[in-house]
Amino acid sequence: MTDLAALLRDHFNTIVGDIGDYLINLPGNRYGALPREERDKRVGAGVLTLIQDVAENKKPPGAFSAFFAERTPTRVRQGFDIDDIQQTLDACEFTLKRLFHAHIPSLEERLAAVERTFELCEGARAAAFTSAVKTHRDMLHEQIAVVQSLSTPILPLYQGILVLPLIGSVDTARAEQLLERMLAGIAAHRAAAVIIDVTGVPSIDSDVATHLVRAAQAARLLGAQSIIAGIGADVARTMAALGVDFTGVTTSRNLEAALQLALARLDLAILPRATTRGGSTRP
């Protein structure tokens, strides 16, 4: 009876080379585009775990499945597609089937060898797919977090004054993020005033207004005055018609007016530089 693990060990270099050649001939496969030395190193590491599972008579998930589960996240983040990874297993199955046909005379043993190794490949394929899906989900969440951090920046405008410029629509999730970032910013910068600039918000309905009032009230609990900038006459009339209670909330028509209010809270003001007739700054 053929020692399958011994057969695979004896033809290790041939298996690795044939898998590499298979990948080279696949249009667009990233493994095929790798330098031969690097590709053989990666393929060889996987083949060794396959041989390990065969030698130990392991069922999936074994070392071969674990190899793909562990390597797939890195490959996905490097730009490899799930098809690139799955095609390496297609190449493995094709290569092993051809090897068994050439070196196992018994049809029964040959079929058993194919079934055994293909079972391991299927286990690895499932592990790679699951790992790739999870990695793509993680990457999506990371990208969303980056976009959210950029969409709700908190900027120190002057010592003790922060500004949160809002652009785009404000839903419940973004409002929660706004509140969280604002409170963290107030604590980190020991701010006395925070300006929430809603000039870039296309529409302010009762829900948006409620979120803004809630943020202002939360800031007040930390000892900071909130000023909502960008509330013009039309918006004010709409808020009044909707019955939104802005009691205790300072509003201003634009960012410039809000800055003046914030400076006044700190007993500061922006004044023109006084100069002498000769143009030098007056002491």
C-alpha positions as CSV (number, residue, x, y, z in Angstrom):
1,M,0.0,0.0,0.0
2,T,1.3,3.4,-0.9
3,D,2.6,5.6,1.9
4,L,0.9,8.8,0.8
5,A,2.9,11.1,3.2
6,A,6.2,9.6,2.0
7,L,5.1,10.1,-1.6
8,L,4.4,13.7,-1.1
9,R,7.7,14.3,0.8
10,D,9.7,12.6,-2.0
11,H,8.1,14.8,-4.6
12,F,7.9,18.0,-2.5
13,N,10.0,20.2,-4.9
14,T,8.1,18.9,-7.9
15,I,4.7,19.7,-6.2
16,V,5.8,23.2,-5.3
17,G,7.1,23.9,-8.7
18,D,4.1,22.5,-10.5
19,I,1.7,24.5,-8.4
20,G,3.7,27.7,-9.1
21,D,3.6,26.9,-12.9
22,Y,-0.1,26.5,-12.7
23,L,-0.5,29.9,-11.0
24,I,1.7,31.6,-13.5
25,N,-0.6,30.6,-16.3
26,L,-3.7,32.0,-14.6
27,P,-4.3,35.5,-15.9
28,G,-4.3,38.1,-13.1
29,N,-3.4,35.7,-10.3
30,R,-1.2,37.6,-7.8
31,Y,0.7,34.6,-6.7
32,G,1.6,33.9,-10.2
33,A,3.0,37.4,-10.5
34,L,5.3,36.9,-7.5
35,P,9.1,36.3,-8.0
36,R,9.6,32.5,-8.2
37,E,11.6,32.3,-5.0
38,E,8.9,34.1,-3.0
39,R,6.1,32.1,-4.6
40,D,7.9,28.8,-3.9
41,K,8.5,29.8,-0.3
42,R,4.8,30.5,0.3
43,V,3.5,27.5,-1.6
44,G,6.1,25.2,0.1
45,A,5.0,26.3,3.5
46,G,1.4,25.4,2.7
47,V,2.4,22.0,1.2
48,L,4.3,21.1,4.3
49,T,1.2,21.5,6.4
50,L,-0.8,19.4,3.9
51,I,1.8,16.6,4.3
52,Q,1.6,17.0,8.1
53,D,-2.2,16.4,8.0
54,V,-1.7,13.4,5.7
55,A,1.0,11.9,7.9
56,E,-1.1,12.3,11.1
57,N,-4.3,11.2,9.3
58,K,-5.9,14.5,10.4
59,K,-9.4,15.5,9.2
60,P,-10.2,19.2,8.5
61,P,-9.7,21.5,10.2
62,G,-6.1,20.6,10.7
63,A,-2.7,22.2,10.1
64,F,-3.5,22.8,6.4
65,S,-6.8,24.6,7.2
66,A,-5.1,26.6,10.0
67,F,-2.4,27.7,7.6
68,F,-4.9,29.3,5.3
69,A,-7.0,30.7,8.1
70,E,-3.9,32.4,9.6
71,R,-2.3,33.6,6.3
72,T,-5.5,34.9,4.6
73,P,-5.9,38.1,6.6
74,T,-2.4,39.3,5.7
75,R,-2.9,38.4,2.1
76,V,-6.2,40.2,1.9
77,R,-4.7,43.3,3.4
78,Q,-1.9,43.1,0.9
79,G,-4.4,43.3,-1.9
80,F,-4.9,39.6,-2.7
81,D,-8.3,38.6,-3.8
82,I,-10.1,35.6,-2.4
83,D,-9.9,34.1,-5.9
84,D,-6.1,34.4,-5.8
85,I,-6.1,32.3,-2.6
86,Q,-8.7,29.8,-3.8
87,Q,-6.9,29.3,-7.0
88,T,-3.8,28.1,-5.1
89,L,-6.0,25.3,-3.8
90,D,-7.2,24.5,-7.3
91,A,-3.6,24.3,-8.4
92,C,-2.8,22.0,-5.5
93,E,-5.7,19.6,-6.4
94,F,-4.7,19.6,-10.0
95,T,-1.0,18.9,-9.2
96,L,-1.7,16.2,-6.7
97,K,-4.2,14.4,-8.9
98,R,-1.6,14.3,-11.7
99,L,1.1,13.1,-9.2
100,F,-1.1,10.3,-8.0
101,H,-1.9,9.2,-11.5
102,A,1.8,8.9,-12.3
103,H,2.9,7.2,-9.1
104,I,0.1,5.1,-7.7
105,P,-0.7,2.1,-9.9
106,S,-3.7,0.9,-8.0
107,L,-6.9,2.7,-9.1
108,E,-8.5,2.1,-5.7
109,E,-5.5,3.6,-3.8
110,R,-5.3,6.4,-6.3
111,L,-8.9,7.4,-5.8
112,A,-8.4,7.1,-2.0
113,A,-5.4,9.5,-2.2
114,V,-7.4,12.0,-4.3
115,E,-10.3,11.8,-1.9
116,R,-8.0,12.3,1.1
117,T,-6.1,15.3,-0.2
118,F,-9.1,16.9,-1.8
119,E,-10.9,16.7,1.6
120,L,-8.0,18.6,3.1
121,C,-8.1,21.2,0.3
122,E,-11.9,21.7,0.8
123,G,-11.3,22.3,4.5
124,A,-8.6,24.8,3.7
125,R,-10.8,26.5,1.1
126,A,-13.6,26.9,3.7
127,A,-11.1,28.3,6.2
128,A,-9.7,30.8,3.8
129,F,-13.1,32.0,2.7
130,T,-14.3,32.5,6.3
131,S,-11.1,34.3,7.2
132,A,-11.3,36.5,4.1
133,V,-14.9,37.5,4.8
134,K,-14.0,38.4,8.4
135,T,-11.0,40.4,7.2
136,H,-13.0,42.3,4.7
137,R,-15.6,43.1,7.4
138,D,-12.9,44.3,9.7
139,M,-11.4,46.5,7.0
140,L,-14.8,48.0,6.3
141,H,-15.3,48.9,9.9
142,E,-11.8,50.4,10.0
143,Q,-12.6,52.5,6.9
144,I,-15.9,53.6,8.4
145,A,-14.1,54.7,11.6
146,V,-11.6,56.7,9.5
147,V,-14.4,58.4,7.5
148,Q,-16.3,59.1,10.7
149,S,-13.3,60.7,12.4
150,L,-12.8,62.9,9.3
151,S,-16.5,63.8,9.1
152,T,-16.6,64.9,12.7
153,P,-13.3,66.6,13.5
154,I,-12.8,68.6,16.7
155,L,-10.4,71.5,16.2
156,P,-8.7,73.7,18.8
157,L,-9.5,77.2,17.5
158,Y,-7.8,79.1,20.3
159,Q,-6.7,78.3,23.8
160,G,-9.9,77.1,25.6
161,I,-12.0,77.2,22.4
162,L,-12.9,74.3,20.3
163,V,-14.9,74.1,17.0
164,L,-16.8,71.2,15.5
165,P,-17.6,71.9,11.9
166,L,-20.4,69.6,10.7
167,I,-20.8,68.8,7.0
168,G,-23.6,66.6,5.6
169,S,-26.6,65.0,7.2
170,V,-26.7,64.2,10.9
171,D,-28.4,61.0,11.9
172,T,-28.6,59.3,15.3
173,A,-25.3,57.4,14.9
174,R,-23.4,60.5,13.9
175,A,-25.0,62.5,16.6
176,E,-23.8,60.0,19.2
177,Q,-20.3,60.2,17.6
178,L,-20.5,64.0,17.8
179,L,-21.4,63.9,21.5
180,E,-18.6,61.4,22.3
181,R,-15.9,63.3,20.4
182,M,-17.0,66.7,21.8
183,L,-17.0,65.6,25.4
184,A,-13.6,63.9,24.9
185,G,-12.3,67.1,23.3
186,I,-13.6,69.3,26.1
187,A,-11.9,67.1,28.7
188,A,-8.6,66.8,26.8
189,H,-8.3,70.5,26.0
190,R,-10.0,71.8,29.1
191,A,-12.2,73.9,26.9
192,A,-14.4,76.7,28.2
193,A,-16.3,77.1,25.0
194,V,-17.1,74.8,22.1
195,I,-18.6,76.0,18.8
196,I,-20.8,73.5,16.8
197,D,-20.8,74.9,13.3
198,V,-23.9,73.5,11.4
199,T,-23.4,75.8,8.3
200,G,-22.6,72.7,6.2
201,V,-25.7,70.7,7.4
202,P,-28.2,70.8,4.5
203,S,-31.3,70.6,6.6
204,I,-32.0,70.8,10.3
205,D,-35.2,69.1,11.4
206,S,-36.5,68.5,14.9
207,D,-34.4,65.3,15.3
208,V,-31.2,67.1,14.3
209,A,-32.1,70.0,16.6
210,T,-32.7,67.7,19.5
211,H,-29.3,66.1,19.0
212,L,-27.7,69.5,19.0
213,V,-29.5,70.7,22.2
214,R,-28.5,67.4,23.9
215,A,-24.8,68.0,22.9
216,A,-25.0,71.6,24.3
217,Q,-26.5,70.4,27.5
218,A,-23.8,67.7,27.9
219,A,-21.1,70.2,27.3
220,R,-22.5,72.5,30.0
221,L,-22.2,69.6,32.5
222,L,-18.4,69.7,31.9
223,G,-18.4,73.5,32.5
224,A,-18.1,74.5,28.8
225,Q,-20.4,76.8,27.0
226,S,-21.8,75.5,23.7
227,I,-22.5,77.8,20.8
228,I,-24.3,76.5,17.8
229,A,-23.2,78.5,14.8
230,G,-25.0,78.7,11.4
231,I,-28.5,79.2,12.8
232,G,-30.0,81.9,10.5
233,A,-33.4,83.5,10.5
234,D,-35.0,80.8,8.4
235,V,-33.7,78.0,10.5
236,A,-34.7,79.8,13.7
237,R,-38.3,80.2,12.4
238,T,-38.4,76.5,11.4
239,M,-37.1,75.5,14.9
240,A,-39.7,77.7,16.5
241,A,-42.5,76.1,14.3
242,L,-41.3,72.6,15.3
243,G,-41.4,73.5,19.0
244,V,-37.7,72.8,19.6
245,D,-36.7,74.1,23.0
246,F,-33.4,76.0,22.7
247,T,-33.6,77.3,26.3
248,G,-30.1,77.7,27.7
249,V,-28.5,77.1,24.3
250,T,-26.5,79.9,22.7
251,T,-26.8,80.3,18.9
252,S,-25.3,82.5,16.3
253,R,-25.8,83.2,12.7
254,N,-22.3,82.3,11.6
255,L,-18.9,81.1,12.8
256,E,-17.5,84.6,13.1
257,A,-20.2,85.7,15.5
258,A,-19.8,82.4,17.5
259,L,-16.1,83.1,17.8
260,Q,-16.8,86.5,19.2
261,L,-19.2,85.0,21.8
262,A,-16.6,82.4,22.8
263,L,-13.9,84.9,23.2
264,A,-16.2,87.1,25.3
265,R,-16.7,84.1,27.6
266,L,-12.9,84.1,28.1
267,D,-12.9,87.9,28.5
268,L,-11.0,88.2,25.3
269,A,-11.7,90.0,22.0
270,I,-10.1,90.4,18.6
271,L,-8.9,93.9,18.1
272,P,-7.0,95.6,15.2
273,R,-3.3,96.1,15.8
274,A,-2.6,99.8,16.7
275,T,0.2,101.3,14.7
276,T,2.1,104.6,14.8
277,R,2.3,106.9,11.8
278,G,5.6,105.3,10.9
279,G,4.0,101.9,10.7
280,S,5.7,100.4,13.7
281,T,3.6,98.6,16.3
282,R,2.6,100.8,19.2
283,P,3.8,99.3,22.5
